[in-house]
Amino acid sequence: MEINNLTAAELRVWQAFPRGELVDFRTDEDEDAAAGTDWGPERTLRASVLKALLISGPQEDGEIAALRVTGARITGALDLTHAVVDHPIRLSRCHFSDPPDLYGSQLRRLSLRGSVLPALDLGSARVDGVVQLSECRLSGRLQLTGAQISGALSLARAELIAPDDAGPVLKLNRAVVGDGVFAPQLRAEGALQLNGATVNGSFDLTGARLSYPGEAAALDAQMLSVTGDVGLRNAHVDGWIGLRGARITGRLDLSYARLSNPGDATLRASSCTIGELWLRKGPPPEGTLNLRRAQIDVLFLEPEVVPDRLRLDNLAYTALTPHEPAERRLPMLERDVEGYVPYAYEQLTAAYRRIGDDPAARLVQLAKQRRHRATLAWYGRLWGHVQDATVGYGFRPLRALGWLLSLLAIGSIAYALHHPPPLKPSEAPPFNPVFYTLDLLLPVISFGQESAFAPKGGYQWLSYVLIITGWILATTVVTGVTRTVSRQ
């Protein structure tokens, strides 16, 4: 391109490029790039001129060339498909009339901070430094599928708002970001797709506003790998979050977050691996919380934040915090949409045992047996009620002692007032109402009283009741002790 064909605005940029100087076309530091459609030729640049600069622009010895422009209106499509650009690009607070196409390009650094764009394609691009898209506003798709960014990707306070039929507003599928993704206060009206992406660092969506209600996910991050934290603190998500198979080494922080997807799942984190999951200090999610087959080291879950519907089958966690009484945790297990899930009770029991709260662990196991009883046939339920009433399924052994003492008192008093006649008066030992009652109650131990005396009438029926009750108590105690020992 001949330099004589350049406008005055383009000539300023052409002359500043070899020295990497900034060309600022703004008349007011606070002006909005959305008003760029009204900017005149004095601040309008053709995309073809910028492409020529980046591919074969002038150089000066001892200087570092760079394209640094602020507040310009850029017309035409900046097409750098598969281009190798050795110069940093900074086009901040600019207004693009057409979507830049940087597919497959190799860049040193890219900054479009505060710019307004119809869309942006960085698919399969390789950037050796930072990609700065903070405060950008896109009315179409931000395409980053397969991109490799050695630095950070910044989307702080960016707005991604596409037409209703445009599908995802951000595609970061299979991309690799070397120094984290920073998108606090991001606003997106459309789906964010991060399937199979790798983020070496943290993924910060603090205070983000994501909206994409319907069958597709508002945040679709299946098989996402993050070596740091994923922060959704104080975020508002209208739609569901998909994290199936994701690996998050650090913390998934949903503190103060508002998650809403009524009638369907609001968080699908099945089969994922998470260092810490924080659900705290916010309203309960409006929708189902799906943590099936997830593996979590620390589950920070406040009872007040537990939604009405859960999926917890095969959820494994090492620690459950904050420490709450079992009575506060058990309603969570009763909200599982699958109904009775034994594994969930075992996990909660193990969490209490790890911190030495054995009474709470026993209470959880008792609740498990009661839930299991409801799944049995009528005779199983009947036997379960007997075990529950007598010894609390073996988890309340002192209750059996209370029954024994009560029955011992009743039998001793009854037979003390009316001695049963001996079977063989000449051979019978002296009658003792206490040991006679113990002989009836204890099926294994014999004091020689039961075989020597034979009560009649109502006292004979009393002896039958004591014998049957003794067998029931003995059976339930042995069953409970066996269950407890085998669990240890």
N, C-alpha and C positions, 0 to 999 in steps of 0.2 A: 504494500500500500504506500502510495506517495504521500509524503508529509504535507504537500500543498493541498491535499484533499481534506485536511482536518479542520474542524470548526475551532473556534477560539477555546471552547471548553475542553475539547479533545486535545488541543495543542498543549494546554496546561498540564494535562495528565501525562502526555507523551514526554514532555520535558522533565517532569518530576520523577518519572519512572526509573531512570538509570541510577539515581541517588536514593531511591526509596523514600522520597519525601511525600508527606500527606497533602492531598488536595481536598480542601473542605469547601464545598459549594453552599453551605448552609448560611442563611441570613439570621437564623435564630437557633440557638442550641437546643431549644425545647420543641422545635417544629416536628410534626408527625410525618413520617415517610408515606403514610397512606394518602397524603395530599399530593403525591408525586405526579399524578396525572395532569396537574395544572402547572407543573414547572416548565419553564420555557427553554429555548435553545441555549441560553447562557449556562445551563446546568444539565444539559442532555448529552449523553454519550451513547454512541452506537456500540453494540456488543461486538461487532466485527473488528472495531478498533481495539477493544480490550483484548480480544483473542490474538490479534497481531502482535500486540505488546508482549503478551505472555509467551508466545511461541518464538518470536524473532525480534523482540524489541531491542532498542539501543542499549549498550553497556558502557560503563566508564571504569577505567582502571582504578582500583582501590576503593570502589563503592559497591554496595550490595543493592542490586536492583530489587524493587518490590512495587506491586500495584497497591496503592493506599489511597482510597477515595472515600469521601463521606458526603452524603446528601445529594447524590446525583440521580438523575432519571436515566435508566439504561433501557434502550429500545432494541428490539430484535432478540434473537435467542443466542445466548452465550454458549456456543457449542464447543466443548473441549473433550469430546468423546475420544477415549484412549490416548489422550495427549499426555506428554511428559512435561510438566511445568516445574522449573527449578526455582521459581520465585514465589515468595509469600503473597497471598491474595487477601486483601482487606477491602471489602466493599460494604462499609457499614452505613446503616440508615439510608440505604438507597431504595429506589422504587424500580422494580423490574417489570417490564411490560410482558415479557415472555419467560417461560420457565428455563433456567439454565440447565444444560445437559452436560454433566461431568461424568457420565458412565464410563467406568474402566480407566479413568484418568489416574495419573500419579502426581500428587501434589505435595508440597512441603508443609503448607499451613493454609487454612481457609477460615476466614472470618466474614460473616455476613450479619453481624450483630445489628439488631434493630431494623433490618430491611424488610420490605414487603415484596412477596413473590407469589406468582400463581402456583408454582410447584418447584421442586428441586430433585434432580436425579443424581445421586452419588453411588448408585449401585455398582458393586465390584470395584469401587475406587480404592486407591491406597494413599493414605495421607500420613506423612512422616511426623506430623505434629498434631496440633489441636484443631478440632473443627468447632468453631464458635458460631452458634446459631441462637444465642440468647436474644430474647425480645423480638425474634423474627415473627412475622405473621404470614402464614401460608394458607391460601384458599384451595389448594390441591394437595397432592400427596408428597410427602418427604420420603424419597426412596433411598434406603441405605442397605438394601439386601446384599449380603456378601462383601460389604466394605471392610477394609482393614485400616483401623485408625490407631496409630501407635500412641498418641496422646489421649486427651480427654475429649468427650463429646458433650458440649454444653447446650442445653435447651432451656435454660432458666428463663422463666416468664415468657416463653414463646407461646404463640397461639397457632394451633393447627385445626383449622375449621374448613372442612371440605363440603361440597354439595352432598345431598342425601344419597345419591347413587354412586358416589366416588369410592366406596369401600374404605379400606384402611387409610388413615391419614399419615401413619408412620409405619414403614416396613424396615425393620432392623434384623430380619431373619438371617441367620448364619453369619452375622457380622462379628468382627472381633474388635473390641475396644480396649486399648492397652492401659488406660489410666482412668477408667471410671466414666459413668454417665451422670451428668449433673443437670437435673431438670426440675428444680424446685419452682413451685407456682406455675407449672406448665398447665395450659388449658387446651384440651383436645376434645373436639366434637366429632368423633369417629374412632375407629379401632386403632390401637397400638399393637403391632405384631412384632414379637421378639423371639420367635420360635428358633431354638437352636443357637441363639446368640451367646457369645462369650464376653464377659466383662471382667477384666482383671482390675479389680478395685470395687468401689461401691456404686450403687445405682440409686440416686437420690431423687425421689418424687415427692418430697415433703410439700404439703400444701397444694398438691396438684388437683386439678378439676378435670376428671375424665368422664365423658358421657357417650355411651353407645348402648342403650338398652335394646334388648332383643335376643335373638338366638346366638349371635356371634359375641365374642368376648370384647369388653372394653379394653382390657389389657391381656393379650394373648401371649404368654411367655412359656409355652411348653418347652421342656428340655433346656431352659435357660441355665447358664452357668455363671455364677457371680462369686468371686473370691472374697469380696467384702460384704457389706450390708446392703439390703434393699429397704429403703426408707419410704414408707407411705404415711408417715406421721401427719395427722391433720388433713389427710387427703379426702376428697369427696369422689366416689366412684359410682356412677349411675350405669349399671351393667355388671357383668361378672368378670372376675379375675381368674385367669387360667394359668396354673403353675404345675400342671401334671408333669412329673418327671424332672422338675427343676432341681438344681443343686445350688444352695445358697450357704456358703461357708460361715458367714457371719449371722447377722440378725435380720429377720423380716419384721419390720416395725410397723404395726398398724395401730399404734396408740393414737387416740383421739380421732381416728378415721371414721368416716360415714360411708358404709357400704350398702348399696341398695340394688336389689334385683328381685322384687317380690314374685313369688310363685316359682322360682328356680334357684339354682345355686348362686351365691354371691362370691364365694371363694372356692375354687376347685384346686386343691393342693395335694391330690392323691399321688402316691408313689414318688413323692419328692423327698429330698434330704435337706434339712434346715438346721443350722446351728442353734438359733433361738427364734421362737415365734412369739411376738408380743401382741396380745389383744387386750387393751386396757384403756381406761379413762375415756371411753366413748360410748355411744349408744350401741345396742345389739345390732348386728347386721340384719338387714331386711332381706332374708333369703336363707338358703341352706348353706351351712359351713361344712365343706367336704374335706376331711383329712384322712381318708381311707388309705391305708398302707404307707402313710408318711412316716418318716423317721426324724425325730426332733430331739435334740439334746436337752434343751430347756424350753418348756412350754409355759409362758407367762400368760395366764388366762384368768381374768377376774370373773367370778360368777355372774356379776351384773352384765357382762358383755356377751354372755353365751346366748346365741339366738334360739329360737323356738325349734329349729330343725337342724339336726346334725347327722353326719356320717363319720363314725369313728372306728369302724371295723378294721382291725389290724394296725391301728395307730400305735406307734411305739415312741415313748418319750422317757428320758432318763430322770428328769426332775420336773416337778410341777410347782409353780409358784404363782402368787404368794401362798403361804401355808394357810389353809382354811380348814375348818372342821368338816368331817365327812358329810354331815348333814347339808352342808352348803355345796358340796361337789356332786352328790348323788343325783340331784335333779338333772344335771347335765347328761348323765348316762340314760336317763329315762326319756330324753328327747330324741334319741336316735331313730331315724326314720325306718331302720331295719328292725326295730323292736328290741328284743332281748339279744344283746351282743356280749357273750361271756368274756371275750378278750378285753373289752373295755374295762370291765370290773377287775380283771387280773392286773391290768396296767395301773389302775388307780391304787389297788392294794399294794403293788410293788413300790409305787412312789411314796406311799406313807411308810412302808417298812424301811426304805432307804434312809429316811430321816428319823427313824426310831419311834414313830407314832403307831405303836401296835394296837391300841384301842380303836383308832380310826380305821386301821386295816381290817380288824375283825368286824367292824360295823359295815364296811363295804362288802365283805364276804357274806355277811348275813343278808344284806340287801340283794346280793347276787342270787342266793338260794331262794329268796322270796320271789324274785322275778322269774327264776327258772321254774318254780312251782306252778306258776300260771300257765306254763306250756305243757304240763303233764295231763294225763287222763285223770278221771275223777278219783280213782283209788290212790294214784300218786299224789294228788293234791291233798287227799285226806291224811295220808301218812306224813306228808310235809307239814300240815298244820299240827299234827301231834308232835313232831320233832321240834317245830318252832315253839310251841307252847311249853314243852317240857324243858329243853336244854338250849333253845335258840340255835338249832342245827349244830350243836357242839361248840359254838362260840361263846356260850354263856353257861359254863359248867356249874357255876354256883346256883343256878336256877334248879338244877337236878337235886342238889343238896337240900334246897328249901323244900322241894316236893317230898323227898325222903323223910326229912324231919317232921313235916306235917302229917304224912301218912303214919309215921312211927308213933306220933303222939295220939292220933285217932285210934290206931289199933291197940296201943298199950292201954289206953283208958277203957276202951270197949271190953277188952278181954280181962282187964283187972276187975271190972264190975261183974263180969260173968265168965268164970273159968270154964273152958271147954272140958268135957269129961275125958279122962284118959282112955286109950284103947285097951291097955293092959294095966290095971291099977297096981298090980304087984311089981311091975317092971318100970313103970313110968317115973321119970325124974320129977323133982319138985317143979311145979308150974311157975314160969316167969313170964309175965305178959309182954315185957320189953323184948326179951330174946325170942319169944314166940313170934312176935310181929316181925322182927328182923329175919327170922327164918322164912317167913312168907314173902318178904320184900326182896331179899337177896337171893337170886336164883343159884348162885354158886356156893356160897358159904352156908354151912349147916351147924346149928347149935344143938341139935338133937331134940328140939321142942316140937317141930311140925309133925314129925313121924310118930310122936308119942300121944298126941291129943287130937280129938276129932270134934270140932264145933258142930252145932246143929242149928237148923232154922236160919234166921237172918244172919247169925254170926258165921255160918258156913259160907253164905254169899259174900259176906265181908272178906272172908279169907280168899275167895276167888278173885275179888277185886284187887286185893293187895298183891296176889301172885301175878296177875296180868299186868298191873301197873308196874310192878318191879321188873318184869321182863322188858316192858316198853322203855323204862328209864335206862336199864342196863344196855339195851340195844342202841338207843340213841346216843348214849354217852360214848360207847365204843365206836360208833360210826363217826361222831364228831371228833374224837381224839385221833382216830385213824386218818381222817381228812386233814386235820391240822398237822400231824406228823409227816404225812406224805407231802404236804405243801412246803414244809420246812426243808 
